[in-house]
Amino acid sequence: MRFMAVLRKALLEHDIKARIMDYLNIPENEYGLVLTVSRGSAFKLLAESYPFQTNKKLLTMFDYESQSVNWMVQSARERKVQRFTVPGLSGQPSNCAQLI
């Protein structure tokens, strides 16, 4: 009986992802979708899986709604990545282009 409950949950999650991908017109064979419980957990997952070994620079912007970007910063710091911070969207675009 437990197997059936797990199977139903997996099918439901698959159906939700498929509907979102279809709605956004994103091909499932080219992209994947990961559902997380919060923005913070999404940033943490991204920070833990980002290939900092191939790109030793991280450009961040201040996130006024949350401090979720701190997961990326902490992960980058642990991997000795050079970090550039832009304090907000009012920053000069030419500076952002140079940093990128």
Residue pairs with C-beta under 8 A, 6 or more apart in sequence:
13 35
16 35
17 33
17 35
18 28
20 33
21 27
21 28
21 31
21 33
26 33
34 42
34 45
36 42
36 45
39 66
39 68
40 66
40 68
40 71
42 68
43 68
43 69
43 70
43 71
43 72
44 71
46 71
46 72
47 71
47 72
47 74
47 75
47 76
48 75
50 72
50 75
52 58
52 75
52 76
52 79
52 81
53 79
56 80
56 81
56 82
57 81
57 82
57 83
57 84
57 99
58 72
58 73
58 76
58 81
58 82
58 83
58 84
59 83
59 84
59 85
59 86
59 96
59 99
59 100
60 69
60 72
60 73
60 83
60 84
60 85
60 86
61 69
61 85
61 86
61 87
61 88
61 89
61 91
62 69
62 85
62 86
62 87
62 88
63 69
64 88
73 83
76 83
77 83
84 99
86 95
86 96
86 99
